Every structure is written in C-alpha cells, then in structure tokens.
Amino acid sequence: MGIRGPKPGTPRVGGREKGTPNKKTVELQERVKKFMQQQGIKNFDPLVALAGIAVDKATPLKLKVESLKELAQYLHPKRRAVEVSGEQTINVQEKEKKIKEIDDLLEQLEGKKITQDPDVLN
C-alpha cells in the first residue's frame, strides 16, 4: 500500500490561500450586510456598534463591561500564563542580612543617632 499525499518537505498544493474566508463566513457576512442595508444602515461595523453600547450612558454597567471585554480581544492580544522554571537564584540569607542592615539604619534615623559622618550611610 502506497503513502497518501505529498512527500514530506514538498510545498502545499491546492486549497484556499491563507486568510481567505470560507464559503459559510462569506455567506454570513453578506446576509448581515444585506439585513443592515434593509434597516437603512450602509456601512455597519459591529465593533463600532459595541463601542457605542459601551459608552452610552443609558447602558447598564454589566452590559458595558461585557461590551468592553468583547472589544478588548480585537484591540489587545490575550495574555498567557508565564511558566516559571529553573533553579531559585535568590539567596534568602543574603536578602535577610540586607533587610536587617536597612532596619538598623532606620532605627538609627529614628533615634537621631546618625551623625554627619558619611561612612555611616555606606
């Protein structure tokens, strides 16, 4: 029995070009456009309509938030969780020592023990 399809590494042949909408998408877009034109709206843009809902003072807050959430996904990329891996590079004892030094300096400041000597702050 032979191998079906092109050999690995050969360019793709046939099918839709990348970015070309399928027939159902084109049909739906045309139906919506036709309906909106029947309603007297020529250049309907659903994103503009959502923005209008979001800024309308009569719109309930919950609907405004939903509209803005829907709009945001077209304006900003969705954030993904960042996986943290690898060894811990923070030396805890070293950080605790620095914190103690800062606490001691603060106590000196509060007690007005710091003199004009610049070496005290270094």
C-alpha positions, 0 to 999 in steps of 0.5 A: 500500500502506497503513502497518501499525499505529498512527500514530506518537505514538498510545498502545499498544493491546492486549497484556499490561500491563507486568510481567505474566508470560507464559503459559510463566513462569506455567506454570513457576512453578506446576509448581515450586510444585506439585513443592515442595508434593509434597516437603512444602515450602509456601512455597519461595523459591529465593533463600532456598534459595541463601542457605542453600547459601551459608552452610552450612558443609558447602558447598564454597567454589566452590559458595558463591561461585557461590551468592553471585554468583547472589544478588548480581544480585537484591540489587545492580544490575550495574555498567557500564563508565564511558566516559571522554571529553573533553579531559585537564584535568590539567596534568602540569607543574603536578602535577610542580612540586607533587610536587617542592615536597612532596619538598623539604619532606620532605627538609627534615623529614628533615634537621631543617632546618625551623625554627619559622618558619611561612612555611616550611610555606606 
